[in-house]
């Protein structure tokens, strides 16, 4: 049985990946949707053509991940695509953020993503793909978004390195690095949009465009997907600086 797994599938980018992969995956039997909230995933599943499995689970809970590992062991599927979209973010000064908010960002964005990738890898074969949702925030540190940006820098670095490691197995890993995307995540992170800077509002993109670019880039074998001219300019500028620094180290 060939399956695609999408975390964070109850809203935003995860939901959009499910919709678009439903139209583009022709050798996949089922799409597994993972998130804490069941009802949005059930509504989404009714619109998809693929057979769908819904797993209402919190990826930060060890018990939930252990149960998921058991499900994989029993089903023994071939995972054609893993999309890690589950994420957490909060805008604000680090010294003003609660311990819970800081822990949530690290647990969801770093620990859960890494654990999910590790659990799924044994079920992947040549041609399988891993799509990790990073962010344009991964390219440069961001005041008032310190933990979130640092966690996405981890996702970016982890994805690039893993792509090299898995090349011999024929498994591709791609980091998706959008700028601000018009999703419920953004309103939760900023609590209210007036906190968001003018530049971010001007460069905001729709999830449909970002995911369409990511799906296309994944098919082309790219290791990084960057959507929109402002983010591409930032990406190229930071890459140039990194390459320059490498010459002096």
C-alpha positions in Angstrom: 0.0 0.0 0.0 1.4 3.4 -1.0 0.5 6.3 1.2 1.1 10.0 1.7 1.3 11.5 5.2 0.5 15.1 6.0 0.8 16.6 9.5 -0.9 19.8 10.5 -3.7 18.8 8.1 -6.5 20.5 9.9 -5.9 23.9 8.5 -3.7 26.2 6.5 -0.7 24.8 4.6 -1.3 21.2 5.7 -4.9 21.3 4.4 -3.8 23.0 1.1 -1.1 20.3 0.6 -3.7 17.6 1.0 -5.9 19.3 -1.6 -3.2 19.7 -4.2 -1.5 16.4 -3.6 -4.9 14.7 -4.0 -4.8 15.9 -7.6 -1.2 15.1 -8.3 -0.5 11.8 -6.6 -1.3 9.1 -9.1 0.6 6.1 -7.6 -0.6 6.7 -4.0 -3.5 4.6 -2.6 -4.2 6.6 0.6 -3.6 10.0 2.1 -3.2 10.0 5.9 -4.2 13.2 7.6 -2.6 14.0 11.0 -3.6 16.8 13.4 -5.1 17.4 16.8 -8.5 18.5 15.5 -10.6 15.7 13.9 -13.6 17.6 12.5 -11.7 19.8 10.0 -9.9 16.8 8.7 -13.2 14.9 8.3 -14.6 17.8 6.3 -11.5 17.9 4.2 -11.5 14.1 3.6 -15.0 14.4 2.1 -13.6 16.6 -0.6 -10.7 14.4 -1.6 -10.7 11.7 -4.3 -8.1 9.5 -2.5 -9.1 7.1 0.2 -8.2 8.9 3.5 -7.2 7.9 6.9 -7.6 10.4 9.7 -5.4 10.3 12.8 -6.4 12.8 15.4 -3.2 13.1 17.4 -0.9 15.5 19.1 2.6 15.0 17.6 4.2 16.5 20.6 3.0 13.7 22.9 5.3 10.7 23.2 2.4 8.3 23.8 0.8 9.5 20.5 4.0 9.0 18.6 4.5 5.6 20.0 0.9 4.6 18.9 1.6 6.1 15.5 4.8 3.9 15.2 2.7 0.9 16.0 0.2 1.8 13.3 3.0 2.0 10.8 4.5 -1.3 11.9 1.1 -3.0 11.5 0.2 -1.4 8.2 3.8 -1.7 6.8 3.0 0.9 4.1 5.3 2.4 1.5 5.4 6.1 2.2 5.6 8.0 -1.1 5.4 11.5 0.4 5.8 12.8 3.9 4.7 16.5 4.4 5.6 17.9 7.8 3.3 21.0 8.2 2.5 20.9 11.9 3.9 24.1 13.4 3.7 26.6 16.2 4.7 30.3 16.4 4.2 33.3 18.6 5.3 36.9 17.9 6.7 38.9 20.7 9.8 39.5 22.8 11.5 36.4 24.2 11.5 37.7 27.7 7.8 38.3 27.5 6.7 34.9 26.2 5.4 32.2 28.4 7.4 29.1 29.1 4.5 27.1 27.5 4.7 29.2 24.3 8.4 28.7 24.0 8.2 25.0 24.7 5.4 24.5 22.2 7.4 26.2 19.4 10.5 24.0 20.0 8.4 20.8 20.6 6.3 21.1 17.4 8.7 22.8 15.0 11.9 20.8 16.0 11.3 17.7 18.1 8.0 16.5 16.5 9.2 17.2 13.0 12.4 15.3 13.6 10.7 12.4 15.3 8.1 12.1 12.6 10.8 12.0 9.9 12.7 9.4 11.8 9.6 7.2 12.2 8.7 7.4 8.6 12.1 6.8 7.0 12.1 3.0 7.3 9.0 2.9 5.2 10.4 5.0 2.4 11.9 3.7 -0.8 13.6 5.1 -3.9 11.5 7.9 -5.3 9.9 8.8 -1.9 9.9 12.5 -1.0 9.9 14.4 2.3 8.6 18.0 2.3 9.5 20.0 5.4 7.7 23.3 6.1 10.4 25.7 7.1 10.1 29.5 6.5 11.7 32.5 5.1 12.4 33.3 8.8 15.0 30.5 8.6 17.3 32.7 6.5 17.9 35.5 9.0 17.4 36.0 12.8 14.2 37.9 13.6 13.7 40.0 16.7 10.3 39.5 18.3 10.2 36.1 16.5 13.4 34.8 17.9 12.4 31.2 18.9 10.2 30.7 15.8 12.9 31.9 13.4 15.6 29.8 15.1 13.3 26.7 15.0 12.8 27.2 11.3 16.5 27.6 10.8 16.8 24.2 12.3 14.2 22.8 9.9 16.0 24.4 6.9 19.5 23.1 8.0 18.2 19.6 8.9 16.3 19.3 5.6 19.3 20.4 3.5 21.7 18.0 5.3 19.2 15.1 5.2 18.7 15.6 1.5 22.4 14.9 1.0 22.4 11.9 3.3 19.5 10.2 1.6 20.5 10.9 -2.0 22.1 7.4 -2.2 18.7 5.9 -1.3 16.9 7.9 -4.0 14.9 9.8 -1.4 14.5 13.6 -1.9 14.1 16.1 1.0 12.9 19.6 0.3 12.5 22.6 2.6 9.6 25.0 1.8 10.6 28.5 2.8 7.7 31.0 2.3 7.3 34.5 3.6 4.1 35.4 5.4 1.2 33.2 4.3 -2.5 34.1 4.7 -3.5 31.2 7.0 -4.9 30.9 10.5 -1.4 30.3 11.8 -0.5 33.9 11.1 -3.4 35.3 13.0 -2.6 33.0 16.0 1.1 33.9 15.9 0.5 37.7 15.9 -2.7 37.5 17.9 -4.0 40.5 16.0 -2.7 41.6 12.6 -1.8 45.3 13.6 1.3 43.8 15.2 2.5 42.7 11.8 4.9 45.0 10.0 3.9 46.7 6.8 6.5 44.8 4.8 5.1 41.5 5.9 1.6 42.6 5.0 2.7 43.7 1.5 4.6 40.4 0.9 1.9 38.1 2.2 1.0 35.3 -0.1 -1.9 32.8 -0.4 -1.4 29.2 0.7 -2.6 28.0 -2.7 0.3 29.7 -4.5 3.0 28.6 -2.0 1.9 25.0 -2.1 1.6 24.9 -5.9 5.1 26.2 -6.2 6.3 23.6 -3.6 4.6 20.7 -5.4 6.2 21.8 -8.7 9.6 22.3 -7.1 9.4 18.9 -5.5 8.7 17.2 -8.8 11.7 19.0 -10.3 13.9 17.6 -7.5 14.8 20.9 -5.8 16.0 20.9 -2.3 14.5 24.3 -1.4 11.3 25.9 -2.5 11.0 29.7 -2.2 7.9 31.4 -3.4 7.7 35.1 -4.3 10.3 37.6 -5.4 10.9 39.2 -2.0 11.7 35.8 -0.4 13.8 34.8 -3.4 15.8 38.0 -3.1 16.4 37.4 0.6 17.3 33.7 0.0 19.8 34.6 -2.7 21.3 37.4 -0.6 21.8 35.2 2.4 23.2 32.4 0.3 25.8 34.8 -1.1 26.9 35.8 2.4 27.1 32.2 3.5 29.3 31.3 0.5 31.5 34.3 1.2 32.0 33.4 4.8 32.9 29.8 3.8 35.9 31.1 2.0 37.3 32.6 5.2 36.6 29.7 7.5 
